[in-house]
Amino acid sequence: MNKAVGQRALIASIALMLAAPVFAQQGEGTAPDAGWRLVGDIGAGVNVAPVPASAQSRQTSAIPYLNADYGPVFARIDTFGVKLLPVGAGSVELLTRVLSDGYTPRGNAPGVQRRQDSLPVGLGTLQVTAAGAFMLNVYHDAGKSGGNLADAMYAAEFDTGPLALYPQAGVEYRSSAYVRYFDGTPSSRPGAASSPFAALFAEMHLGGRWYVNANVRRSWLGKAIRNSPLVRRSTLDSGLLALSYRFD
């Protein structure tokens, strides 16, 4: 088994053990499996996720599409976790992300080696309110960089019948240790970076329980990333297209 996959499996197992007593108390007086059913979308898609630096690695890949809850356990495309405690209009969540941000720099510049994928582990919350959804997550990279990451986002909803649109805006923070590992060189040691982003998620109902899901996103790279000699861009665009089946 891939080391990163094994570590994520361990994290999920620990999270389930932590969450089980909480949700068992909440479920007293109800059917034993009342809160444990699959709700959401499962399918397959194509993901385009380039890294900021000029890289040899492939940027487009086929992926499973998971945007669903099973009791306190959830998957949100690239974010996986367990809801630990109810707070406000959401929960405190134990999280990990699959970023696939490892790469081999193009040209194999002297002293510049392959970067391994990060392994973010952290806490966060998603608050779904009448005014929209608010998300705040904070992670530590248990991988090679040893840095910290954080992201904050707001998402609105516009439902037009068979088509639902979710415009999003937010900012991603990367600590100096994270930026140095992924975008630094022996002669360049950048500091921390904050990169604002805007995205649009669209969901089209095809009929029955079938949906097409699409997401496009643009990030404006922080100065510390833009100034790296490995980076030749100021913005980063990514996208996702998937076909999914809805469980409810």
C-alpha positions in Angstrom: 0.0 0.0 0.0 1.2 3.5 -0.8 2.6 5.2 2.4 0.4 8.3 2.1 -2.7 6.2 1.6 -1.8 4.1 4.6 -1.4 7.2 6.8 -4.7 8.6 5.7 -6.4 5.2 6.5 -4.9 5.4 10.0 -6.1 9.0 10.5 -9.6 8.0 9.4 -9.6 5.0 11.8 -8.5 7.2 14.7 -11.1 9.8 13.8 -13.9 7.2 13.7 -13.0 6.0 17.2 -13.1 9.6 18.5 -16.4 10.4 16.8 -18.3 7.2 17.6 -19.0 8.1 21.3 -20.2 11.6 20.4 -22.7 10.4 17.8 -23.7 7.4 19.9 -24.9 9.8 22.6 -26.7 12.0 20.0 -28.4 8.9 18.7 -29.8 7.6 22.0 -33.5 6.8 21.7 -33.3 6.4 17.9 -32.8 3.4 15.7 -29.1 2.1 16.0 -28.3 3.0 12.4 -30.5 6.1 12.1 -27.5 8.4 11.4 -25.5 6.0 9.4 -26.7 6.1 5.8 -25.1 7.2 2.6 -26.2 10.6 1.4 -24.7 12.4 -1.6 -23.0 11.9 -4.9 -20.6 9.1 -6.0 -19.1 8.8 -9.5 -16.0 9.3 -11.6 -14.5 12.3 -13.3 -11.5 14.0 -14.8 -9.4 16.4 -12.8 -7.0 19.1 -14.1 -4.8 20.2 -11.2 -1.5 21.9 -12.3 1.2 22.9 -9.7 2.6 26.5 -9.7 6.1 25.4 -10.8 7.0 24.3 -14.3 6.8 20.5 -13.8 7.3 17.3 -15.7 4.4 15.6 -13.8 1.0 14.9 -15.5 -1.6 17.6 -14.7 -4.7 15.7 -15.9 -6.0 12.5 -14.2 -9.0 10.3 -13.9 -10.4 10.3 -10.3 -13.2 8.9 -8.3 -15.8 11.6 -7.5 -17.0 11.6 -3.9 -19.2 14.3 -2.4 -21.1 12.4 0.2 -21.8 11.8 3.9 -22.0 8.5 5.8 -23.0 9.3 9.3 -20.2 11.6 10.7 -17.8 10.5 7.9 -17.7 12.6 4.8 -15.9 13.2 1.5 -15.9 16.6 -0.3 -14.1 15.9 -3.5 -10.5 16.3 -2.2 -11.3 16.7 1.5 -12.0 13.7 3.7 -12.9 13.7 7.4 -15.1 13.0 10.4 -17.4 15.4 12.2 -16.4 15.4 15.8 -18.7 17.9 17.6 -21.7 20.0 16.5 -20.9 23.7 16.6 -23.2 26.5 15.3 -24.6 25.6 11.9 -22.0 22.9 11.4 -19.4 20.8 13.2 -15.8 20.7 14.3 -14.2 18.3 11.8 -11.0 16.2 11.7 -9.7 16.5 8.2 -7.2 15.4 5.6 -6.8 16.5 1.9 -5.6 14.8 -1.2 -3.8 17.6 -3.0 -1.4 15.7 -5.4 0.9 18.6 -5.2 4.1 16.6 -5.6 6.1 17.1 -8.8 9.4 16.9 -10.6 10.7 20.3 -11.7 11.1 20.6 -15.4 14.7 20.4 -16.6 16.0 18.9 -13.3 17.9 22.1 -12.3 21.0 21.4 -10.1 20.1 20.9 -6.5 16.4 20.8 -7.2 14.9 17.4 -6.5 11.4 15.9 -6.8 8.8 17.2 -4.3 6.7 14.5 -2.6 2.9 15.0 -2.2 1.9 16.7 1.0 -0.1 15.0 3.7 -2.3 17.7 5.4 -3.9 16.7 8.7 -6.0 19.2 10.6 -9.2 20.6 12.0 -11.9 22.7 10.4 -15.5 23.6 10.2 -18.2 24.1 7.5 -21.1 26.4 8.5 -24.1 26.1 6.2 -26.4 29.1 6.8 -29.3 30.9 5.1 -26.7 33.4 3.8 -24.4 30.8 2.3 -21.7 28.4 3.4 -18.6 29.4 5.3 -15.6 27.2 5.6 -12.4 27.5 7.6 -9.7 24.7 7.8 -6.2 24.6 9.3 -3.7 21.8 8.5 -0.2 20.7 9.4 1.6 18.9 6.6 2.8 15.6 8.1 4.7 15.0 4.9 8.2 16.3 3.8 7.5 20.0 4.1 6.5 20.1 7.7 4.7 23.3 7.0 1.2 24.6 7.8 -1.7 25.3 5.5 -5.1 27.1 6.0 -8.0 28.0 3.8 -11.1 30.1 4.2 -14.0 30.2 1.8 -17.5 31.5 1.2 -20.0 29.8 -1.2 -23.4 31.1 -2.3 -26.1 29.0 -4.1 -28.3 29.8 -7.1 -30.7 27.0 -7.9 -32.3 27.4 -11.3 -34.1 24.0 -11.5 -32.0 21.5 -13.4 -28.9 23.6 -13.0 -27.5 24.7 -9.6 -24.6 27.2 -9.4 -22.3 27.7 -6.4 -19.9 30.7 -6.8 -17.1 30.6 -4.3 -14.4 33.0 -3.1 -11.7 32.6 -0.5 -8.0 32.6 0.3 -5.3 29.9 0.9 -2.4 30.4 3.2 0.9 28.4 3.0 3.5 28.8 5.7 7.2 29.6 4.8 8.2 25.9 5.4 5.5 24.7 2.9 6.4 27.3 0.3 10.1 26.6 0.6 9.7 22.9 0.2 7.5 23.1 -2.9 8.7 26.3 -4.6 12.1 27.0 -3.1 15.6 26.3 -4.5 19.0 26.3 -2.9 19.4 30.0 -3.9 15.8 31.0 -3.1 14.2 30.6 0.2 10.7 32.2 0.0 8.5 33.1 2.9 4.8 32.5 3.6 2.2 33.2 0.9 -1.5 33.9 0.8 -3.3 33.2 -2.5 -6.9 34.5 -3.0 -9.1 32.4 -5.3 -12.5 32.4 -7.0 -14.4 29.3 -8.2 -17.7 28.2 -9.7 -19.2 24.8 -9.0 -22.1 23.7 -11.2 -24.4 20.8 -10.9 -26.7 19.7 -13.7 -29.5 17.1 -13.2 -29.6 14.7 -16.1 -32.6 12.7 -14.9 -33.3 10.1 -12.3 -30.4 10.1 -9.8 -27.7 11.1 -12.3 -25.9 14.4 -12.3 -23.0 16.1 -14.1 -20.7 18.1 -11.8 -18.2 20.7 -12.9 -15.8 23.0 -11.1 -13.5 25.7 -12.4 -11.2 27.7 -10.2 -8.6 30.5 -10.5 -6.0 31.3 -7.8 -3.9 34.4 -7.8 -0.6 33.2 -6.5 1.0 34.9 -3.5 4.2 37.0 -4.0 6.5 34.4 -2.3 5.3 31.7 -4.8 5.3 34.0 -7.9 8.9 35.1 -7.2 10.3 31.6 -7.2 12.6 30.8 -10.1 10.7 27.6 -10.6 7.4 29.4 -11.2 6.5 31.1 -14.5 3.0 32.3 -13.8 1.0 34.6 -11.6 -2.3 32.7 -11.7 -3.2 29.0 -11.5 -6.3 27.5 -13.1 -7.8 24.1 -12.2 -11.0 22.2 -13.1 -13.1 19.1 -12.6 -15.7 17.4 -14.7 -17.6 14.3 -13.3 -20.6 12.1 -13.7 -22.2 11.0 -10.5 -25.1 9.0 -9.0 -27.0 10.5 -6.0 -27.8 8.5 -2.9 -30.3 9.8 -0.4 
